[in-house]
Amino acid sequence: MKKHMTLACLLATALAVQAQDGGITQEMLGKIKGAYKHTAADKAIHNAMAGTDISVLARNQESLANFDTHFSHKVVSHGITNQKQSGRCWLFTGLNVLRAQMMAKYGLDELTFSQNYCFFYDQLEKANLFLQGIIDTSKKPLDDKMVEWLFRNPLNDGGQFTGISDIIGKYGVVPSEVMPETYSSENTAQISRLVGLKLKEFGLQLREEASKGVKPSALEAKKTEMLGTVYRMLALAFGEPVERFSWTINGVTKEYTPQSFYKEFLGNDLTNNYVMLMNDPSREYYKCYEIDFDRHAYDGKNWTYVNLPIEDIKAMAIASIKDSTMMYFSCDVGKFMDRQRGVLDLRNFDYDSLMGTTFGMNKKQRIQTFASGSSHAMTLMAVDLDENGKPKKWMVENSWGASSGYQGHMIMTDEWFDEYMFRLVVEKKYVPEKVLDILKQKPVRLPAWDPMFASEE
């Protein structure tokens, strides 16, 4: 009994001390506990939640009925790709946009580009981006915000559309059979971790050399030597990139380099012919923004975008789809996702009724509190319009394999699109002049660590 009283006294003392700093007092704890009424319904819900996934219990059965898969406007899609256990959705999405163009242009029944080839150079360029960034900031202290960000993010397998323009514009593309996938390219975590670990070690070495007054030319030579080590690690994991190859189309066989192949069959100016759009209600609309250090190559282009109301973005998306042109699209895919059916719908789950409360933040508030942001890239390729030309739902081609979702696709309601769509990349010909004029503004530069601009995986 004395032991129990002693523990109670200690608890009371601890709570009293905490209360001085805004902690929970015994009185406050009593009020908090009193809010839980222990009703029969609460007991039933507790018993269910004790052994069942919350999302299963929150599933809204009414949303399962009669979901229409018809689309009034749809770009023809040929085959579903699979990024496997990798964060390369951005790369698959960009290449899927390009392959659809090439297949339509040349009447091909099947075609995929080598994600492995592009990813090799993506990782090499990111390694150089990090090392050069370390050199550029070598006079700053180790706890400087930018230096800290660099060491936290030496390398990753995620990315943005800037990676498509930076890497393909420089290195071209090859068909998938020319440089097939490997285990490491489909399961990127281990090799990315090892290369990232080595880069951190190299980064400290470069800072030490710079602190000794080593000349820039010597630092450049040291960096080149370090990149040789990175190249070997990547070659062991992915294979060495092909430089020349033969390929046959319509009965004609020719020899190509990756660059000449891209120029002959596609030739898109990925840097200047596309506009990146964002719907971020936490920032001012009709403004141009640039993300510092958000590129895949040191000599690449920072991600620059126009922030627009969602209805403006929808109009451009509809124009592109009507003209049979797919688009790079990214969103917060995990929210209200029925992965098995491939449906993104705000009505899929009723968490309010299950938990006896509401989750009422709007899109702006979710962004401000880090509750939502772009997490996955897919290829926007269909829209269903009503009799007034307003969208009812949208469809994207995903990169999770043909058995995932709705035949390898995701279908989203227009209401879901409003809340969780963030980025779209469209060709300039579908962009109104008033939006193109915004690109002439001097961009507002945002820091590399801005939470809205994490890489899509």
Helices and strands as residue ranges (DSSP letters): H 2-19, H 26-34, H 40-49, H 54-58, G 61-64, E 73-74, H 89-106, H 115-136, H 145-152, H 161-171, H 183-186, H 189-211, H 216-238, E 245-249, E 252-256, H 258-265, E 274-278, E 287-291, E 304-307, H 310-322, E 327-331, E 337-338, E 343-344, H 351-355, H 363-368, E 376-385, E 391-397, E 409-413, H 414-420, E 421-427, G 428-430, H 433-438, E 444-446, G 451-453
